[in-house]
Amino acid sequence: MFKVKKFEIDIGYEYVAMLNEKDALELRLNAKDRVKIINPENDKYVICVLEIIKKVNNMKNKDVKLKTGEIGIYDKAFAKLEIKEGKNVDIVPARKPISLKYVKKKSEGHRLEKQEFKSIMRDIVENRFSEIETTFFVLACTFHKLNDTETIALTDAMVEVGKVLQFKQKIVLDKHCIGGIPNNRTSMLVVPIVSAAGIIIPKSSSRAITSPAGTADTMEVLCNVDIPVSDMYNQVNDIGAAIVWGGGLELSPADDLIIHVEHPLEIDSEGQMIASVLSKKKSVGSTHVLIDIPVGPTAKVKTMQRARELSRRFIKIGTTIGLKIKTIITYGGQPIGNGIGPLYEAQDVLAILENKETKAIDLKEKALKMAGVMLEMAEHSKKGQGYNNAKLILESGLALKKFEDILEKQGKKKIIKEGKFKYEVKAIGSGIVKSINNIYVSKLAFSLGAPQDKAAGLILNKKIKDIVKKGDVLYTIYTNSEMKLKYSKAYLKDNPIYEFE
Amino acid sequence: MFKVKKFEIDIGYEYVAMLNEKDALELRLNAKDRVKIINPENDKYVICVLEIIKKVNNMKNKDVKLKTGEIGIYDKAFAKLEIKEGKNVDIVPARKPISLKYVKKKSEGHRLEKQEFKSIMRDIVENRFSEIETTFFVLACTFHKLNDTETIALTDAMVEVGKVLQFKQKIVLDKHCIGGIPNNRTSMLVVPIVSAAGIIIPKSSSRAITSPAGTADTMEVLCNVDIPVSDMYNQVNDIGAAIVWGGGLELSPADDLIIHVEHPLEIDSEGQMIASVLSKKKSVGSTHVLIDIPVGPTAKVKTMQRARELSRRFIKIGTTIGLKIKTIITYGGQPIGNGIGPLYEAQDVLAILENKETKAIDLKEKALKMAGVMLEMAEHSKKGQGYNNAKLILESGLALKKFEDILEKQGKKKIIKEGKFKYEVKAIGSGIVKSINNIYVSKLAFSLGAPQDKAAGLILNKKIKDIVKKGDVLYTIYTNSEMKLKYSKAYLKDNPIYEFE
C-alpha cells in the first residue's frame, strides 16, 4: 500500500507516477516500467509510466519530496483513480499487452480479425501500449494497408472501447472535411444554420497540429472549446448545437492516442484516417454525416480519382457501421476565405454571420452549399431547396442568433487585438493570380506563431483570377513576436505563395 | 536565462527538463515539446523533453518546487551540460530533426545514401528524435530491408557519431554471439583465456532484456560492470582485459537508443542487428572479431541456410569497415551449460575456471573451441594448435588468475546466496531426452525473476541424450519471490521444457 501525493505536472497525454528508489528496488521496478495503480476503495485503476526519484536519504532540502511508502501521481492519472491525497493505493506491475501479437501479425502482412482489432484498441485505451508500441501498430497498418473489411473492424473497435452519446432525436447531423485547405471554416457557419433550422448538431472539431488553425483553435478565439462531454451533451439538448474540441471529450480515446503518434510521422494511412473520422462521428451520436473532400494540387487529396475512391470508401464503411453518409468533392486549389490563423479566420466567419461586407464570398458560398445538402439529408428541405433555405436562415440573422447562443453557453470571450507586428507584402509586377499554394500559406502562418499565438497569421488580399498591379498589397502578415516576423519574412521570400499568369 | 535546479529523478534513458507553466506560456512551449538547453559558459547543450509544472501561484505547500525563472533539469541531462546548480542556461525550441525526411524516404521503399544515414544517426544521438520517430526509423528499415550497401553505410554512420577507442596493440580481439541460447556464457571463459595468452580483449556485453541473463548480468554477480569508458580503457591497458556492460560505455550512443525502441517490438531487422554488433566492435577498438551463430529449432537462427547467409553478410560488412571477421556456426539445440539465471550461470563459469567437477562440459568445450579460433586469428597459435593452447591456459589455472585480476579491477563482490524458494521438477516417466526448448527455459527463468533477482533461475540436471528414469530430478528452480514461485510452477506445467524419445 502506498500513500498518494498528487503532483500537478503536465507531461502531455501520458499517465505518470513517481516512486522513490528504495520502494522501486523493493518492488524490482525500473524507470519507464508500466505499473497498474489501484484504488482499493472503488476498484478504479490506471496504468502509469514510472519515474523514480533518487537519493531519498538526502532529500531534506531538495525540490521534489517523496518519502518511502509514498507515490506521486501526476494529475491526469490522479483524476482517473477518483481518489483523495493521503489515501492508499496498491501497485502491481502491468502485464505486457497481449494484443501486441496481433500488431506483430499485422506487421508481417496478415489481415486482422475484428476481435484482434478490439483487443488492440482495448490495450491502447488502458494505456498498456507504450508510444513505441502504438507507433508499431500505426506503421504496421501503413506498410500493410487496411482493406475495407479491416477498416470497418477497426472503426467498430474504436467505437466499442469508448463512450457513445445518444440523443433522443432520430436525426443528428454532422460534417467532416478531409482538410489541408487553409481557413475553410465552414463548420462555424454550417452548425448555426442547420441548428437554426431545428436539426441538432453536436460538432466536435480538432485543433491544428502542423496547420495554422483547426476549427477548435478558431472557435477558441470567441469562446471556450475544452468542455466536458456531459456539458456538451446538455448544451446540445438545450440549444441544439455545440462546437467544441474533440480531444477534450474523450469519446474516442483510442483514436486520440493513435493520432498522437500519427501526427509527428506525417504519414498517410487512409484506412486509419477513415476509421478515425467515422468512429468519432459514431461516438458523438451522429446519424447523418456529410464528408467534404477538397481536391487540388496542394490539398491533401490531389486527384479526382483519389477523391472518388475515398468517397466510395467513406460511404461503404460509414454505411456498414450504421451511418448515413454523403460526400461532396470540392475545389481545393486555394484557401477558402481570406484570413489565415485563428483570429483572422474568426473574423471571416463573423462578417458572414453578421451579413457585413466581406471578401470571403467563397467561404460563404461553400458553407451555404454544404448546409443545403445537410438540410436535405435531414429531410428538413426538399431536394433542390436546401441551399435557398440555408441562405434564408443565414441572411435573416437566425444563424447569427444561434451562433451567439452557442458562444454564450460555452463561455463567450472578449475578442483579442490583431498582432502587434504587421507587414504588407506587395506585388513586384502585374498579372493575374494563377494559383495559391495551400502548403506555403499554412507554413507561413505557422511560422508567424499560429495557432498558439491566436493573433498570428495573414489576410489574403488577392485570390485566384484577381488582377494584380505592381505595388498592390497581396497579403498582410501579423504576429506578436518580432523574431517570428523576421524569420517569416525570410520564409515568404523563399516560398512565394502566389503564382501569376 | 533560467536558473538551474538539479532534479535527481530517473526517467529511463530520456533527457528531461521541467519549467513552470507561466514560463512555458511565455515561451509558448507545451509539455512534451523538445527544447535545446544551452550552458552559455561552455557552449555545451542538451536537447530535453519538457514537463510543465502547474499551479505555480499555489505551490507553497506542494511537493515539487520550481519558481518562475527556474528550470528543473533531470540528472542525466544535467551531467551533459557540465554546469552547477544555481547557474543560468538559455532555452530555445529544438528544431525539427531535418533527417526525418530520410526516414520518410526509407519508409516509402527507397534506398538511403551514406550521408542520409549519418544525418539520421546524428539527429538520434543529439536526442532530436522522439521515441515515436526513432521507432519510425527502425520500422522503415524492417519493412524495407537494408541491403549490404545500406548496412555498411549505417554501420559507418553509427561509428562516426560516437567515440572510438584506440589501443596501441595491433591486434585487439573480440567476440559476439547472435544469442537466443540460455547460459552460453562463453565470454567469461574466452576473455580470461585469450588475455592470459597476451592478447588484449576489451569485452563489452549486453544486459538481458527479455532473456533471463546477459553476460553483463551474470558478470555483475561477481563484480561491477557499469564502468565509465575511461576506466575500462585504463584497465585493458593495464591487465589486458575487461568484461563490462556496453550500455554504460556510451561508445555507440545511436545504437543504444535504437536498441531501446527495438527491444519491445521483438522484430528482426537483420541489417540493423549486423550494424549494431559491428559498430559496437569497431567503437571499442577491436580489430579481430569472432561471431558465433548458434542454429537450432528454438534458437534465433533456425536453419543452416539462414546461418550461412548471416555469416556471409557479417564477413562482407565487417571486412568493408576494416575488421577481420571469422564466424562459427554452432549447435543451438539446447542451453549451453546447466545453470540458467545470473547466479547459476556464474557458478558454471567459476567451476570451469577453477577446474572443479562440473556438468557444464559443453560450455567448457565450446569456450575452448572459440578461444582456440581466436588465438589462431591473433597469430598467437599456429593453425590447428589454438584449441590445445587454450586448454593448457585454462587447466593450468592461468585463466582463473586472469579472471581474478579482472574481478579485482572492476570491484569484486561477495557471492550471493541461492534463491530462498526452491522446487525440484521430477520426471513422471522414463525415456531419453530428445530436445530442450530454449524459449521455454528462458521464459521460465524470467518468470522466476531473473535477471533482476540474480538468484532466480534454474539448474538443469539432464541434457539431450541423457537417460531419465521416473522420479529423477529433471531440474530445480530457484527464486526469492513466493508469488513468482507459484506463478512459475503453473507456467512450467503448461510449457514443458523437455521432450523425450
Interface residues (C-beta under 8 A of the other chain):
Chain A: K5 F7 E8 I9 D10 I11 G12 Y13 M18 E21 R28 N30 A31 K32 E51 I52 I53 K54 K55 K62 D63 V64 K65 L66 G72 D75 K104 S107 S130 E131 I132 E133 T135 F136 L139 A140 T142 F143 V261 P264 L265 E266 I267 G449 Q452 D453
Chain B: K5 F7 E8 I9 D10 I11 G12 Y13 M18 E21 R28 N30 A31 K32 E51 I52 I53 K54 K55 K62 D63 V64 K65 L66 G72 D75 K104 S107 S130 E131 I132 E133 T135 F136 L139 A140 T142 F143 V261 P264 L265 E266 I267 G449 Q452 D453
